[in-house]
């Protein structure tokens, strides 16, 4: 005798297509508020403009190795705008857009990418963990943070981000398994940008979707058009309400990294320009801009004003970051929650040997 004991389907959602057309049945009441859509558009442009400036500065030797977000503004801004004020965010190394929505000051952003920990210490004030460069490890931290919210009964949730390559890591599976068992308030956003450095999505998993990796952990999941900020916003907002009562959820956002993995990478070595051009037609900023213009909510004058204001914000932030004078002693302050004996010894040796020049 053979009986079916389990079955599951994966839902895909798109509310706004590449031409700015919307599915009215999914366009919720809060999305009908014009201010929310205009703010979404402004944040997406700001993220892209901040990113372009950072890339330019890195090429001039004024920033360290940098990971551009070009093409992923929709899933970052859409998801971050859905968070409540006291919810937490757990980034990897490419969440600049989401962090800006959460309130990260641009001067701190540029200071961090200049290599100064002082910029990263500002993350705490916006309910964010630090940037995580090791692939996949942030999900372990996220599930622990979410478990703490449940244990303390804060009513807050955690949104964590991971790339398609990160879902191949053991950390990812262990974390979602724990989260499923303990039913923690966690939303995991899979940024399926089609590439893990030079490794294509097809080499990451034979699974038809990355969302379905949640099924074995007993976690609900869905897939959305990651270049549709409206869909990502709705999916994340609905998920946040759900996970606070029922436990974790995974949202796979289908998007595309239109730039390089980091400034140490040359994507022309492993992907075709035709592929990039195809995805440019799905640009997340372009489609929401088309919608706003079609509905009389945006025009060339507003666009010019926005760009001028954002450029000034960016230039002022860069100037502040470049005037920043670090205190080298602070490198010892953020390694542990307390200073262990071995670190105290290193600190004392550094001070006594004039490791840095005192002013």
PLY file of the C-alpha trace (Angstrom):
ply
format ascii 1.0
element vertex 359
property float x
property float y
property float z
element edge 358
property int vertex1
property int vertex2
end_header
0.00 0.00 0.00
1.26 3.47 -0.91
-0.45 6.57 0.41
0.44 10.20 -0.03
1.41 11.60 3.38
2.44 15.14 2.39
2.06 17.60 -0.47
2.89 21.27 -0.84
2.74 23.89 -3.58
4.72 27.12 -3.80
2.81 30.35 -4.55
4.30 33.10 -6.70
3.10 36.71 -6.42
3.47 39.70 -8.71
1.32 42.81 -8.18
3.03 45.31 -10.50
4.47 44.12 -13.80
7.36 45.55 -15.84
5.06 48.13 -17.45
3.61 49.51 -14.22
0.32 47.64 -14.53
-1.16 46.36 -11.27
-3.35 43.50 -10.13
-6.14 45.41 -8.39
-7.22 42.36 -6.39
-3.86 42.32 -4.57
-3.45 46.08 -4.22
-4.19 46.43 -0.49
-5.57 49.56 1.19
-2.23 50.82 2.49
-0.78 50.50 -1.04
-3.51 52.80 -2.28
-1.97 55.54 -0.20
-0.06 57.59 -2.72
2.51 58.77 -0.17
3.65 55.21 0.51
4.31 54.54 -3.17
6.08 57.87 -3.67
8.25 57.23 -0.60
9.04 53.78 -1.95
10.15 55.30 -5.25
12.28 57.94 -3.51
13.99 55.37 -1.29
14.77 53.14 -4.25
16.36 56.03 -6.12
18.29 57.10 -3.03
19.63 53.57 -2.57
20.78 53.47 -6.19
22.36 56.91 -6.03
24.13 56.13 -2.74
25.37 52.91 -4.32
26.68 54.64 -7.45
28.60 57.14 -5.34
30.12 54.38 -3.23
31.25 52.51 -6.33
32.83 55.70 -7.69
34.62 56.35 -4.40
35.94 52.81 -4.26
37.35 53.09 -7.74
39.14 56.25 -6.61
40.67 54.42 -3.65
38.56 56.33 -1.13
36.48 53.33 0.00
37.35 49.72 0.73
36.09 46.72 -1.27
32.40 47.28 -1.80
29.33 45.17 -2.71
26.93 47.08 -5.04
23.16 46.52 -4.83
22.24 47.71 -8.35
19.06 45.94 -9.47
18.00 44.77 -6.01
16.41 47.98 -4.77
12.88 46.61 -5.10
13.22 43.70 -2.71
15.25 45.69 -0.18
13.09 48.81 0.00
9.84 46.86 -0.29
10.69 44.54 2.59
12.23 47.18 4.87
9.26 49.52 4.53
6.99 46.75 5.81
8.81 46.44 9.16
7.40 47.84 12.36
9.43 50.43 14.27
10.64 47.94 16.88
11.19 44.97 14.58
14.76 43.89 13.90
16.76 43.55 10.71
19.66 41.15 10.14
21.63 42.06 6.99
24.34 40.33 5.04
26.76 42.65 3.19
24.47 44.12 0.52
21.52 45.53 2.48
22.33 49.22 2.05
18.84 50.01 0.77
17.07 48.28 3.64
19.37 49.90 6.21
18.73 53.37 4.77
14.97 52.81 5.09
15.54 51.81 8.71
17.28 55.12 9.37
20.99 54.51 8.84
22.68 57.87 8.36
24.54 58.17 5.07
27.66 59.52 6.79
27.78 56.32 8.88
27.29 54.22 5.76
30.27 55.79 4.00
32.35 55.78 7.19
31.76 52.04 7.55
32.82 51.30 3.99
35.94 53.38 4.51
36.88 50.64 6.95
36.00 52.29 10.26
34.03 50.32 12.83
32.52 53.58 14.10
30.18 53.58 11.09
29.05 50.04 11.83
28.36 50.77 15.50
25.47 52.98 14.36
23.51 49.88 13.31
22.42 49.23 16.90
20.40 52.45 16.95
18.24 51.24 14.03
17.56 47.75 15.47
20.02 46.11 13.10
22.76 43.58 13.63
26.14 44.28 12.08
27.00 43.56 8.47
27.75 39.84 8.06
30.36 38.98 5.42
30.75 35.22 6.17
28.16 33.57 3.94
25.08 32.31 5.79
26.16 32.89 9.38
23.72 35.76 9.90
20.74 33.39 9.83
22.02 31.68 12.97
22.15 35.04 14.68
18.74 35.99 13.33
17.00 32.89 14.65
18.60 33.43 18.05
17.45 37.03 18.09
13.94 35.95 17.06
13.91 33.33 19.81
14.80 36.07 22.30
11.83 38.15 21.11
9.54 35.20 21.72
11.07 34.39 25.10
10.85 38.00 26.27
7.37 38.41 24.75
8.30 41.69 23.10
5.86 41.24 20.22
8.66 42.10 17.77
9.80 40.11 14.75
13.09 39.73 12.88
13.66 40.03 9.13
16.89 38.46 7.89
18.41 38.50 4.41
20.42 35.80 2.65
21.54 35.28 -0.94
20.81 32.28 -3.15
24.33 30.97 -2.49
23.82 31.34 1.25
20.92 28.89 1.18
23.42 26.15 0.28
25.21 26.62 3.59
24.66 24.33 6.57
24.07 27.39 8.77
20.92 28.15 6.80
19.41 24.69 7.24
20.28 24.49 10.93
18.79 27.91 11.59
15.48 27.34 9.82
15.15 23.92 11.44
15.55 25.48 14.90
13.19 28.30 13.95
10.56 25.87 12.75
10.73 23.76 15.90
10.64 26.74 18.25
8.17 28.73 16.11
10.12 31.95 16.38
8.95 35.27 14.82
11.38 35.28 11.89
11.00 36.19 8.22
13.89 35.10 5.99
14.20 37.00 2.71
16.08 34.96 0.11
17.60 37.40 -2.37
17.74 35.14 -5.39
19.81 37.44 -7.59
20.77 34.51 -9.86
24.48 34.54 -8.99
26.65 33.62 -5.99
29.76 35.45 -7.15
30.43 33.50 -10.38
28.30 30.46 -9.52
24.86 30.51 -11.22
21.61 29.69 -9.44
21.41 26.43 -11.40
24.55 25.18 -9.63
23.27 26.05 -6.17
20.35 23.66 -6.04
18.38 21.24 -8.19
15.22 22.41 -6.43
12.77 24.21 -8.71
12.53 27.04 -6.17
14.70 28.09 -3.26
11.57 28.84 -1.23
10.76 25.15 -1.03
13.82 24.55 1.13
11.58 25.73 3.96
9.21 22.79 3.57
11.50 20.22 5.22
11.74 22.52 8.24
7.96 22.81 8.51
8.05 26.48 7.59
5.60 28.32 5.36
7.07 29.84 2.22
6.33 31.70 -0.98
8.05 33.22 -3.99
7.59 36.80 -5.22
8.79 39.01 -8.05
11.71 40.64 -6.24
11.82 43.48 -8.77
8.27 44.41 -7.79
8.68 46.44 -4.60
4.91 46.46 -4.11
4.74 42.65 -4.04
7.70 42.40 -1.67
6.11 44.98 0.63
2.81 43.12 0.80
4.45 39.70 1.18
6.69 40.93 4.00
3.95 42.82 5.82
1.63 39.80 5.69
4.47 37.52 6.77
5.34 39.72 9.77
1.78 39.53 11.04
1.81 35.77 10.55
5.18 34.90 12.13
4.40 36.75 15.34
1.64 34.20 15.93
2.58 31.07 14.02
6.36 30.91 13.57
8.85 31.60 10.77
8.36 32.09 7.07
10.63 32.23 4.03
10.08 34.61 1.10
12.15 34.03 -2.03
12.56 37.23 -4.05
13.41 36.67 -7.71
15.70 39.52 -8.70
19.02 40.12 -10.45
22.39 41.56 -9.48
23.01 43.91 -12.40
26.45 44.95 -11.16
29.42 42.96 -9.87
29.38 40.78 -6.75
31.93 43.13 -5.19
34.43 45.59 -6.59
36.96 42.70 -6.62
34.82 40.85 -9.16
34.53 41.05 -12.96
31.09 39.67 -13.98
31.92 39.85 -17.71
34.06 36.76 -17.15
31.10 34.53 -16.34
27.84 36.00 -17.68
26.66 37.48 -20.95
25.74 41.09 -21.57
22.53 39.85 -23.23
21.42 38.39 -19.91
22.02 41.69 -18.12
20.13 43.62 -20.80
17.17 41.27 -20.47
16.95 41.94 -16.75
17.27 45.70 -17.23
13.80 45.57 -18.77
12.56 44.40 -15.36
14.24 47.29 -13.51
12.43 47.74 -10.16
12.75 51.53 -10.17
11.57 51.99 -13.73
8.32 50.08 -13.26
7.15 51.98 -10.18
8.15 55.25 -11.85
5.97 54.36 -14.84
3.04 53.63 -12.53
3.41 56.95 -10.68
3.57 58.93 -13.92
0.60 57.12 -15.45
-1.46 58.03 -12.40
-0.41 61.68 -12.30
1.67 61.26 -9.14
5.06 62.09 -10.65
6.61 64.25 -13.38
9.94 65.50 -14.72
10.00 68.47 -12.35
9.57 66.26 -9.27
12.20 63.88 -10.62
14.74 66.69 -11.06
14.05 68.07 -7.58
14.40 64.64 -6.01
17.71 63.95 -7.77
19.10 67.35 -6.78
18.11 66.88 -3.13
19.49 63.36 -2.98
22.78 64.34 -4.57
23.23 67.07 -1.98
22.48 64.61 0.83
25.06 62.21 -0.58
27.74 64.87 -1.13
27.26 66.19 2.42
27.48 62.67 3.85
30.66 61.88 1.92
32.22 65.13 3.14
31.38 64.23 6.75
32.74 60.71 6.33
36.00 61.99 4.89
36.44 64.44 7.76
36.00 61.63 10.30
39.06 60.99 12.48
39.02 57.51 13.99
40.26 56.61 17.45
42.35 53.45 16.87
41.71 52.34 20.45
38.10 51.66 19.52
39.12 48.60 17.52
39.36 46.81 20.86
35.91 47.87 22.07
33.64 45.94 19.73
35.25 42.49 19.50
33.66 41.08 22.66
30.97 42.22 25.09
33.80 42.38 27.66
37.57 42.64 27.26
39.16 39.23 27.93
42.66 38.98 29.32
44.31 38.23 25.98
42.69 41.26 24.32
43.62 43.49 27.26
47.22 42.33 26.81
47.13 43.26 23.10
45.66 46.64 23.97
48.34 47.37 26.58
51.09 46.34 24.16
49.67 48.54 21.42
49.53 51.56 23.72
53.00 51.05 25.18
54.60 50.56 21.75
53.00 53.68 20.26
51.09 51.55 17.77
49.38 54.76 16.81
50.37 58.37 17.22
48.64 60.27 20.01
47.61 63.78 19.11
0 1
1 2
2 3
3 4
4 5
5 6
6 7
7 8
8 9
9 10
10 11
11 12
12 13
13 14
14 15
15 16
16 17
17 18
18 19
19 20
20 21
21 22
22 23
23 24
24 25
25 26
26 27
27 28
28 29
29 30
30 31
31 32
32 33
33 34
34 35
35 36
36 37
37 38
38 39
39 40
40 41
41 42
42 43
43 44
44 45
45 46
46 47
47 48
48 49
49 50
50 51
51 52
52 53
53 54
54 55
55 56
56 57
57 58
58 59
59 60
60 61
61 62
62 63
63 64
64 65
65 66
66 67
67 68
68 69
69 70
70 71
71 72
72 73
73 74
74 75
75 76
76 77
77 78
78 79
79 80
80 81
81 82
82 83
83 84
84 85
85 86
86 87
87 88
88 89
89 90
90 91
91 92
92 93
93 94
94 95
95 96
96 97
97 98
98 99
99 100
100 101
101 102
102 103
103 104
104 105
105 106
106 107
107 108
108 109
109 110
110 111
111 112
112 113
113 114
114 115
115 116
116 117
117 118
118 119
119 120
120 121
121 122
122 123
123 124
124 125
125 126
126 127
127 128
128 129
129 130
130 131
131 132
132 133
133 134
134 135
135 136
136 137
137 138
138 139
139 140
140 141
141 142
142 143
143 144
144 145
145 146
146 147
147 148
148 149
149 150
150 151
151 152
152 153
153 154
154 155
155 156
156 157
157 158
158 159
159 160
160 161
161 162
162 163
163 164
164 165
165 166
166 167
167 168
168 169
169 170
170 171
171 172
172 173
173 174
174 175
175 176
176 177
177 178
178 179
179 180
180 181
181 182
182 183
183 184
184 185
185 186
186 187
187 188
188 189
189 190
190 191
191 192
192 193
193 194
194 195
195 196
196 197
197 198
198 199
199 200
200 201
201 202
202 203
203 204
204 205
205 206
206 207
207 208
208 209
209 210
210 211
211 212
212 213
213 214
214 215
215 216
216 217
217 218
218 219
219 220
220 221
221 222
222 223
223 224
224 225
225 226
226 227
227 228
228 229
229 230
230 231
231 232
232 233
233 234
234 235
235 236
236 237
237 238
238 239
239 240
240 241
241 242
242 243
243 244
244 245
245 246
246 247
247 248
248 249
249 250
250 251
251 252
252 253
253 254
254 255
255 256
256 257
257 258
258 259
259 260
260 261
261 262
262 263
263 264
264 265
265 266
266 267
267 268
268 269
269 270
270 271
271 272
272 273
273 274
274 275
275 276
276 277
277 278
278 279
279 280
280 281
281 282
282 283
283 284
284 285
285 286
286 287
287 288
288 289
289 290
290 291
291 292
292 293
293 294
294 295
295 296
296 297
297 298
298 299
299 300
300 301
301 302
302 303
303 304
304 305
305 306
306 307
307 308
308 309
309 310
310 311
311 312
312 313
313 314
314 315
315 316
316 317
317 318
318 319
319 320
320 321
321 322
322 323
323 324
324 325
325 326
326 327
327 328
328 329
329 330
330 331
331 332
332 333
333 334
334 335
335 336
336 337
337 338
338 339
339 340
340 341
341 342
342 343
343 344
344 345
345 346
346 347
347 348
348 349
349 350
350 351
351 352
352 353
353 354
354 355
355 356
356 357
357 358
